[in-house]
Amino acid sequence: MAYYTTANTGKGFITHADNESAHVSGWPGDVWVTTNSTWAARVGATEKTKAEAQLLVDNAVSGTYHMEGSLSGSAVSGTIVLP
């Protein structure tokens, strides 16, 4: 598993072909997790260690997040742990 950072540029950022090659998952803080190095090179992503990526996620989440949307009553306190 590799960890990357880059801003989502919108349509075409992750294509069906990208996900067919290897799933690309997005996390708070513009962190992306995938084994698809071709996708990472195409979008200009910067590889990070897991610890660096986890720190970016931790900094992006301020203690509470919602599992199913902000109006769902699904608030969870704590942190999000990268795979």
N, C-alpha and C positions, 0 to 999 in steps of 0.2 A: 504494500500500500504506500502510495506517495502523497505528499501534502503540498499544495500549491496556493499561491495568492495571486489574484488578479481581479479587476473589476468586471462585472457582468456587462457586456456591451449590448445586450438585447438580442433580437431575433438573429439566429444563426450562431449564437455563442456556444451552445451545445446542440449539435444536430442529432438526428436519429442515428446516423451512421456512427457518430462519436460514441453514443450509448450502446450501440450494438457491438462495437469493438471492445469497450470496457466501460462499465457504469461510471458516470461522473456525478458525485453528490456535492451539493452546496451546503455551506455552513455559515453561521454569522461571522462577520468580519472579513468577508470576501475570501474565505478559505474554501478550497476545493479538494476533494479526496478522490483519487482515481489511480489506476495503473496505466492509463492511456497517455503515454508520453507524447504521442503524435498530437493529440488534442492540446496538451499543455504548450507545446511548441507553436502550434497554430495560433493560439490566443495570446501568446507572449507571457504565460504564467511563470512565476518565480518559485522554484522548489524550496520548501522549508522542511526543517526537521519536525517530527511530531510534537516535540515540546514547544517549538516556536509557533506552530500552528495552533496548538492548544491555548497558548497565551493570547493569541489574537482573538480566538473565540471567546475566551474568558473576559477579555477587555470589551468585547462587543455586547456581551450580555450582562446586564446590571442586576443580577440577583433574582429576577422573576421573568419567566417567559410563559407563553400559553401554548399548550399542546395542540389545540384545535381552534385557534383564533382568539382575539382579545375579548369578544363578547360571549364566549362559550362557557365561561366559568371553569376553565381548565388550567388556571394559573398554577405554576409549579415553581417553587423556590429552589435555588441551588445552581448547579452548573451543568453545562452540556459537555459530555465527554466524547471526544473523537474516537472513531474505531481504530 
